[in-house]
Every structure is written in structure tokens, then in C-alpha cells.
Amino acid sequence: MRKLGDTDVFNKTIALRVDLNVPIKDGKVLDDTRILSITSTLQYLRKQQSKIVMISHFGRPKPGIFDEKFSLLPVAKRLEEIFNTTVPLFQSLKDVNFDNEISLIENIRFLPGEVDNDADLSRQLSDLADVYIFDAFGTSHRVHASTFGAINSSKVSCSGLLLEEEINSLITAMDSEETPALSIVGGSKVSSKLDVIKSLLNVSNEVLTGGGITNTFLKASGNNIGISLFEDSMIEHAKGLLATDKILLPEEVVVSKSIDSSESRVCGIDAVQDDEMILDQILSPKAFEKIFKAKKIIWNGPVGVFEQELFSKGTQQLAEAIASSNAYSLAGGGETLLAIKMFIDKSNISYCSTGGGAFLEFMEGKALPSLSALGFKF
């Protein structure tokens, strides 16, 4: 893969594709983790006396229509605070200049052709600067103009330092032969995580499941799950995975009559009533033992509806146990990172990936378009 450290960027103009798709409310950035994650790349480029214009998407606006709620203006203001410099926000590609050390283009998804990987837009982006740097791992599975087309159109393109760190951490987790290895896969649907579960079974001694995925496995194993969310079409797949004896299911769950209920109870997996739904799961002594004995842990997804206090205990238990373990721990996915922020100190996780869908596809062994365009061999 073409890397920043091997690329001449001294006194060059740089178009830097980053992922600044951060939560914003009332014009304020609520979580600046993704902004802070590009610090190493920006500092490197500033030391090289480069001038940088950043490119990012935010949300899913309609192409060709400016919508203030999808503007990157709050992000530009937060960048100014963090890096103590003026960060102009260019409203169009025609407005781009390199008068400032760091600048930002308004939401790239406002431009028609971005999500369609339009060739003309790709060339316009690649022609903005001397070097096109891709540092947005979270979007590397998208074939868009700014994530794929512009890389291919640029005379000089390379990966940023964050992207390089992301890939090295994922490869470390997937290729490490240290055992025991434990993976945690939460989420609502087995179908959306089937390939990643199969892939992780190849590199893990066990896979602990959470959320609706667990409900489908419990149903497949003959348990009554009441009115819990599950996928009937995935029952046979679940049975096949259970036959590996590597799926770690809970012994106790938290149930309620409704997700909006103010009441809940803890019960064994064999005691769920017909009118109840499983909304959280309690870590069993066996699960705790697996976590504390593990030398490698890969974590994607919560085990319950952790945003609601009634159903947060399982995910909190899980986060705290992983944080206190001695294992190399890799966490990825938006909900996982939110759980980490809510319950533990992020520094107690070995590496937190900024990717969601890209994280999962990399784990599945799929080739990610942006990485392929940069010369990465899967």
C-alpha cells in the first residue's frame, strides 16, 4: 500500500479525505473522537510545511441540495478550537485555495456524483492538490468519488497515518495466533453478521453473541424466547454454527413486556415467558472466565439495548471485563465505541477502530475498494 511516509509531501498542496461524520446537536459537536483521530496525519503534514484542504461527508443529504443540518460548519469550528488555527469552510470546489494551513470543503455529499463515483467529480477532486491522501478507513468500503475515483485519478495518492494504523491493528488482531482468542459479536440480525461470525470462528476459540443475534441462536437451540426479535430465516444457519461448539450463549437474560417498559426481570434462558422479550443478557461466570483468560479479544457490538439503563448491565459488564483483562483488545463499530465511552476509559482498550461497516467487511476478508485503489493486497 502506498504510504504517507514514503511520499514526498514537503511544501506540497494536499487534498486529505477524512471521516468527520461526527454527532452534532444544536450546532455543537457532541463527540470529537473522529476529529482527534486525524491529529497524527495533520501534525505530520504541518511539519512538512504542506497546505491541506480536507474532504469529508456528513450524514446522507440529498445530492445537489444544500441542507444546513448536514453542514460541516460545526466541525470546522471544532477543528479551529483543537488546532488553534483558522479553518475556512469552502462552499464549492471552485472556492478552494491554499491561503490557510488547514481548510475544509463543505459536505462532499452535497455534490451530485459523489455517491455515484462520477468520473468528472473524481478528476476535479484529484486535481485540487499535488497529492491526494486517503485517511478515512470508515468509508473505505464505499465506491464513491472521494473514496475511490479520486484515488485512481490522482497522479500521486497515498494512505494517511490513521488508515495505516487502522490496517495494522486489524491485521494484528486477525493474524495473531495467540490463544485463547475470544470474539464478541452483537447486533440485531444474524444475517448481517453471518459472514463475520464465520470468519471470526476461524481465528477465535469462541464467539460470544449479543442482542437479536443471541435470540436467534437461543431459538435455534430450542429455547422459548417469547416475543423477542429474531430471524426465522436464519435458524438453520444458527444451528450449523452452534454445531461448531464455539458459540458462547448466556445463561441468564433480562426480559420485559416491552422495550419501553419501566419494569424488567432477570431469568434463566429456560424461563422466558410467552409475552416477554429479551433485551439484555447477563455475563455468565463462564463468559467472565473466557474474557480474563483470553490473550486476544475482538469486540463488535453490544449485548443489549444499553442506551436504556434497564437493559445496560450486560454491555457494561462486558466493557468493564474487557477493560480489566490483559488481552490485546480490538473494538470497532459505532455502538461499540459509544458503549466504551459510556462505561470505561478508552485507553483500557488496545485499539478502537473508527470503522463500522468497513471494520466488519475487513474482518470478513472482503477487499475494500479504497484500500485496493491504494495498492493494498488482501
C-alpha positions as CSV (number, residue, x, y, z in Angstrom):
1,M,0.0,0.0,0.0
2,R,1.2,3.5,-0.8
3,K,2.0,5.2,2.5
4,L,2.4,8.8,3.6
5,G,5.9,8.1,5.0
6,D,7.1,7.1,1.5
7,T,5.5,10.0,-0.3
8,D,7.1,13.4,-1.0
9,V,4.7,15.9,0.6
10,F,7.2,18.6,1.5
11,N,5.8,22.1,0.7
12,K,3.0,20.4,-1.3
13,T,-0.7,21.1,-1.5
14,I,-2.7,18.2,-0.1
15,A,-6.3,17.0,-0.6
16,L,-7.0,14.9,2.5
17,R,-10.1,12.7,2.6
18,V,-11.0,12.2,6.2
19,D,-14.1,10.9,8.1
20,L,-15.6,13.8,10.1
21,N,-19.1,12.3,10.2
22,V,-19.5,13.1,13.9
23,P,-22.6,13.5,16.1
24,I,-23.8,17.1,16.1
25,K,-26.6,18.7,18.1
26,D,-27.7,22.4,18.2
27,G,-24.6,23.3,16.1
28,K,-22.2,21.6,18.6
29,V,-20.0,18.6,18.1
30,L,-21.0,16.0,20.8
31,D,-18.1,13.6,20.2
32,D,-14.9,14.7,18.6
33,T,-13.2,11.3,18.7
34,R,-13.0,11.1,14.9
35,I,-11.7,14.6,14.6
36,L,-8.9,13.9,17.1
37,S,-8.0,10.6,15.3
38,I,-6.6,12.6,12.3
39,T,-4.2,14.6,14.6
40,S,-1.2,12.5,13.7
41,T,-1.7,12.9,10.0
42,L,-2.3,16.7,10.3
43,Q,0.7,17.2,12.5
44,Y,3.0,15.3,10.1
45,L,1.8,17.3,7.1
46,R,2.2,20.6,9.0
47,K,5.8,19.7,9.9
48,Q,6.3,19.1,6.2
49,Q,5.1,22.6,5.5
50,S,2.2,21.3,3.5
51,K,-1.1,23.2,2.9
52,I,-4.1,21.0,3.5
53,V,-7.7,21.0,2.3
54,M,-9.8,18.3,4.0
55,I,-12.7,16.5,2.3
56,S,-15.5,14.7,4.3
57,H,-19.1,13.6,4.2
58,F,-21.6,14.2,6.9
59,G,-24.9,12.2,7.1
60,R,-27.0,11.4,4.0
61,P,-28.2,14.7,2.4
62,K,-29.9,14.8,-1.0
63,P,-27.3,15.4,-3.7
64,G,-27.3,18.9,-5.2
65,I,-29.3,20.4,-2.4
66,F,-27.7,22.4,0.5
67,D,-29.3,21.5,3.8
68,E,-28.0,23.4,6.9
69,K,-28.5,20.4,9.2
70,F,-25.9,18.5,7.1
71,S,-23.4,21.3,7.1
72,L,-19.8,20.8,8.3
73,L,-19.7,24.3,9.8
74,P,-19.8,23.0,13.4
75,V,-16.9,20.6,12.5
76,A,-14.9,23.5,11.1
77,K,-15.4,25.5,14.3
78,R,-14.3,22.5,16.4
79,L,-11.2,22.0,14.2
80,E,-10.3,25.6,14.9
81,E,-10.5,25.1,18.6
82,I,-8.5,21.9,18.6
83,F,-5.7,23.0,16.2
84,N,-5.7,26.7,17.2
85,T,-5.9,27.9,13.7
86,T,-8.4,29.4,11.2
87,V,-10.2,26.7,9.2
88,P,-12.1,28.2,6.2
89,L,-15.1,26.2,5.0
90,F,-15.3,26.3,1.2
91,Q,-18.8,26.1,-0.2
92,S,-17.7,24.7,-3.6
93,L,-14.7,23.2,-5.2
94,K,-14.2,26.4,-7.2
95,D,-13.7,28.3,-3.9
96,V,-10.8,26.1,-2.8
97,N,-7.5,27.8,-2.2
98,F,-4.5,27.1,0.0
99,D,-4.1,30.5,1.7
100,N,-4.5,28.8,5.0
101,E,-2.6,26.0,6.5
102,I,-5.7,23.9,7.0
103,S,-9.1,24.3,5.3
104,L,-12.3,22.2,4.8
105,I,-14.7,21.7,1.9
106,E,-18.4,21.6,2.7
107,N,-20.1,18.2,2.9
108,I,-18.9,16.3,-0.2
109,R,-22.3,14.5,-0.4
110,F,-23.9,17.8,-1.3
111,L,-22.2,17.4,-4.7
112,P,-24.0,15.4,-7.4
113,G,-21.9,12.4,-8.4
114,E,-20.2,11.7,-5.1
115,V,-22.0,8.5,-4.2
116,D,-22.2,7.5,-7.9
117,N,-18.4,7.7,-8.2
118,D,-18.8,10.2,-11.1
119,A,-15.6,10.4,-13.2
120,D,-15.7,14.2,-13.7
121,L,-16.1,14.8,-10.0
122,S,-13.3,12.3,-9.2
123,R,-11.0,14.2,-11.6
124,Q,-12.0,17.6,-10.0
125,L,-11.1,16.3,-6.6
126,S,-7.8,14.7,-7.7
127,D,-6.9,18.0,-9.5
128,L,-7.4,20.1,-6.3
129,A,-3.9,19.4,-5.0
130,D,-0.4,18.0,-5.6
131,V,-1.2,14.9,-3.5
132,Y,-4.4,13.1,-2.7
133,I,-4.3,11.4,0.7
134,F,-7.0,8.9,1.9
135,D,-7.3,8.7,5.7
136,A,-10.9,7.7,6.2
137,F,-11.0,4.0,7.0
138,G,-14.7,4.1,8.0
139,T,-15.6,4.9,4.3
140,S,-13.1,2.6,2.6
141,H,-15.8,0.1,1.7
142,R,-17.7,2.8,-0.4
143,V,-17.1,3.2,-4.1
144,H,-17.6,7.0,-4.1
145,A,-15.8,9.8,-6.0
146,S,-13.9,11.0,-2.9
147,T,-13.1,7.5,-1.6
148,F,-12.2,5.6,-4.8
149,G,-12.4,7.6,-8.0
150,A,-10.2,10.4,-6.8
151,I,-7.5,8.0,-5.6
152,N,-7.4,6.4,-9.1
153,S,-7.4,9.8,-10.9
154,S,-4.6,11.3,-8.8
155,K,-1.1,11.4,-10.1
156,V,0.1,10.9,-6.6
157,S,-2.0,9.3,-3.9
158,C,-1.3,7.5,-0.6
159,S,-2.8,6.4,2.7
160,G,-2.8,8.6,5.8
161,L,-1.2,7.7,9.1
162,L,-4.6,6.9,10.7
163,L,-5.5,4.5,7.9
164,E,-2.1,2.8,8.2
165,E,-2.7,2.4,11.9
166,E,-6.2,1.0,11.4
167,I,-5.0,-1.6,9.0
168,N,-2.0,-2.7,11.1
169,S,-4.3,-3.1,14.2
170,L,-6.8,-5.2,12.3
171,I,-4.2,-7.4,10.7
172,T,-2.6,-7.8,14.2
173,A,-5.9,-9.0,15.6
174,M,-6.8,-11.3,12.7
175,D,-3.4,-12.8,12.1
176,S,-2.2,-13.2,15.7
177,E,-2.0,-16.9,16.7
178,E,-2.1,-16.1,20.4
179,T,-4.7,-18.2,22.2
180,P,-7.1,-18.3,23.8
181,A,-8.8,-15.9,21.4
182,L,-12.4,-14.6,22.1
183,S,-14.6,-12.6,19.7
184,I,-17.8,-10.8,20.7
185,V,-20.4,-10.1,18.0
186,G,-23.6,-8.2,19.0
187,G,-26.3,-6.8,16.8
188,S,-29.9,-7.3,15.8
189,K,-29.5,-9.7,12.9
190,V,-27.6,-12.9,12.3
191,S,-28.0,-12.2,8.5
192,S,-25.9,-9.0,8.6
193,K,-23.2,-10.6,10.8
194,L,-23.2,-14.2,9.4
195,D,-20.0,-13.8,7.3
196,V,-18.2,-12.0,10.1
197,I,-19.2,-14.7,12.6
198,K,-17.9,-17.4,10.3
199,S,-14.7,-15.5,9.7
200,L,-14.1,-14.9,13.5
201,L,-14.8,-18.6,14.2
202,N,-11.7,-19.3,12.2
203,V,-9.5,-17.1,14.4
204,S,-11.2,-17.5,17.7
205,N,-11.6,-20.3,20.2
206,E,-15.1,-19.0,20.9
207,V,-17.6,-16.3,19.8
208,L,-19.8,-14.7,22.4
209,T,-23.0,-13.3,20.8
210,G,-25.3,-10.5,21.9
211,G,-28.6,-8.7,21.0
212,G,-31.0,-10.2,18.5
213,I,-28.2,-12.5,17.2
214,T,-28.3,-14.3,20.6
215,N,-32.1,-14.5,20.4
216,T,-31.9,-16.4,17.1
217,F,-29.3,-18.8,18.5
218,L,-31.4,-19.4,21.6
219,K,-34.4,-20.1,19.4
220,A,-32.3,-22.5,17.2
221,S,-31.2,-24.3,20.4
222,G,-34.8,-25.0,21.4
223,N,-35.4,-22.2,24.0
224,N,-38.6,-20.2,24.3
225,I,-37.7,-16.5,23.5
226,G,-41.3,-15.1,23.8
227,I,-41.8,-12.1,21.6
228,S,-38.1,-11.3,21.3
229,L,-36.6,-10.1,18.0
230,F,-35.1,-13.0,16.0
231,E,-34.7,-14.1,12.4
232,D,-36.7,-17.2,11.4
233,S,-34.9,-17.5,8.1
234,M,-31.5,-17.8,9.9
235,I,-32.5,-20.7,12.2
236,E,-30.8,-23.4,10.2
237,H,-27.7,-21.2,9.7
238,A,-27.7,-20.7,13.5
239,K,-28.0,-24.5,14.1
240,G,-25.0,-25.0,11.9
241,L,-22.9,-22.5,13.8
242,L,-24.0,-24.0,17.1
243,A,-22.7,-27.3,15.9
244,T,-19.2,-26.0,16.0
245,D,-19.4,-25.8,19.8
246,K,-17.7,-22.4,19.6
247,I,-20.8,-20.2,20.1
248,L,-20.9,-18.9,23.7
249,L,-24.5,-18.2,24.8
250,P,-25.7,-16.6,28.0
251,E,-27.2,-18.5,30.9
252,E,-29.3,-15.5,32.2
253,V,-31.1,-12.8,30.3
254,V,-33.0,-9.6,31.2
255,V,-36.6,-9.6,29.9
256,S,-39.5,-7.2,29.8
257,K,-43.0,-7.0,28.3
258,S,-41.9,-4.0,26.2
259,I,-38.8,-2.1,25.2
260,D,-40.4,1.0,26.7
261,S,-41.4,-0.7,29.9
262,S,-40.2,0.6,33.3
263,E,-40.0,-2.9,34.7
264,S,-37.7,-5.9,33.9
265,R,-36.6,-9.1,35.5
266,V,-33.6,-11.4,35.3
267,C,-34.3,-15.0,34.5
268,G,-32.6,-18.2,33.1
269,I,-32.7,-18.8,29.4
270,D,-35.2,-21.6,30.0
271,A,-37.6,-19.3,31.9
272,V,-38.7,-16.6,29.4
273,Q,-42.4,-16.2,29.3
274,D,-44.5,-16.1,26.1
275,D,-45.3,-12.4,26.5
276,E,-41.7,-11.3,27.3
277,M,-38.8,-10.1,25.2
278,I,-35.1,-10.5,25.8
279,L,-33.5,-7.0,25.9
280,D,-30.2,-7.7,27.6
281,Q,-28.1,-10.6,28.8
282,I,-26.0,-11.2,31.9
283,L,-22.4,-12.3,31.5
284,S,-22.1,-15.8,32.9
285,P,-19.2,-17.0,35.1
286,K,-18.0,-19.0,32.1
287,A,-18.0,-15.8,29.9
288,F,-16.0,-13.9,32.6
289,E,-13.5,-16.7,32.7
290,K,-13.1,-16.7,28.9
291,I,-12.5,-12.9,28.9
292,F,-9.9,-13.0,31.7
293,K,-8.1,-16.0,30.2
294,A,-8.1,-14.6,26.6
295,K,-4.9,-13.2,25.1
296,K,-6.8,-11.7,22.1
297,I,-10.3,-10.2,22.1
298,I,-12.2,-8.8,19.1
299,W,-15.3,-6.8,20.0
300,N,-18.1,-5.6,17.7
301,G,-21.5,-4.8,19.1
302,P,-23.3,-4.5,22.5
303,V,-25.1,-7.4,24.1
304,G,-28.3,-5.5,24.9
305,V,-30.2,-2.2,24.5
306,F,-27.6,-0.5,26.5
307,E,-28.8,3.1,25.8
308,Q,-31.6,2.3,28.3
309,E,-30.5,1.9,31.9
310,L,-32.8,-1.1,32.5
311,F,-31.0,-3.0,29.7
312,S,-27.4,-1.7,30.1
313,K,-26.0,-4.1,32.7
314,G,-24.8,-6.7,30.3
315,T,-22.9,-4.3,28.0
316,Q,-21.4,-2.5,31.0
317,Q,-20.3,-5.8,32.5
318,L,-18.7,-6.8,29.1
319,A,-16.9,-3.4,28.7
320,E,-15.5,-3.4,32.2
321,A,-14.4,-7.0,31.9
322,I,-12.6,-6.4,28.6
323,A,-11.0,-3.2,30.0
324,S,-9.6,-5.1,33.0
325,S,-8.3,-8.1,31.0
326,N,-4.7,-8.5,29.9
327,A,-5.7,-9.4,26.4
328,Y,-4.9,-7.5,23.2
329,S,-8.3,-6.0,22.6
330,L,-9.7,-4.6,19.3
331,A,-13.1,-2.8,19.3
332,G,-14.9,-1.5,16.3
333,G,-18.4,-0.2,15.3
334,G,-20.3,2.9,16.3
335,E,-22.4,1.3,19.0
336,T,-19.3,-0.4,20.5
337,L,-17.4,2.9,20.7
338,L,-20.4,4.6,22.3
339,A,-20.6,1.8,24.9
340,I,-16.8,2.3,25.6
341,K,-17.3,6.0,26.1
342,M,-20.3,5.4,28.4
343,F,-18.8,2.7,30.7
344,I,-15.0,2.6,30.6
345,D,-11.8,4.5,29.8
346,K,-11.0,4.1,26.2
347,S,-7.3,3.8,27.0
348,N,-8.0,0.4,28.5
349,I,-8.8,-1.0,25.0
350,S,-5.8,-1.8,23.0
351,Y,-7.2,-0.3,19.8
352,C,-10.6,1.3,18.9
353,S,-11.3,1.3,15.2
354,T,-13.1,4.2,13.6
355,G,-14.8,1.9,11.1
356,G,-18.2,0.3,11.3
357,G,-19.2,-1.4,8.0
358,A,-15.6,-1.2,6.9
359,F,-14.4,-2.8,10.1
360,L,-16.9,-5.7,9.6
361,E,-16.0,-6.2,5.9
362,F,-12.3,-6.3,6.6
363,M,-13.0,-8.9,9.3
364,E,-14.9,-10.9,6.8
365,G,-11.9,-10.9,4.5
366,K,-13.5,-8.8,1.8
367,A,-11.4,-6.4,-0.4
368,L,-12.2,-2.8,0.5
369,P,-12.3,-0.6,-2.7
370,S,-10.3,2.3,-1.3
371,L,-7.6,0.1,0.1
372,S,-7.3,-1.8,-3.2
373,A,-7.0,1.6,-5.1
374,L,-4.1,2.4,-2.8
375,G,-2.4,-0.9,-3.7
376,F,-3.2,-2.9,-0.6
377,K,-3.2,-6.6,-1.2
378,F,-5.9,-8.7,0.6
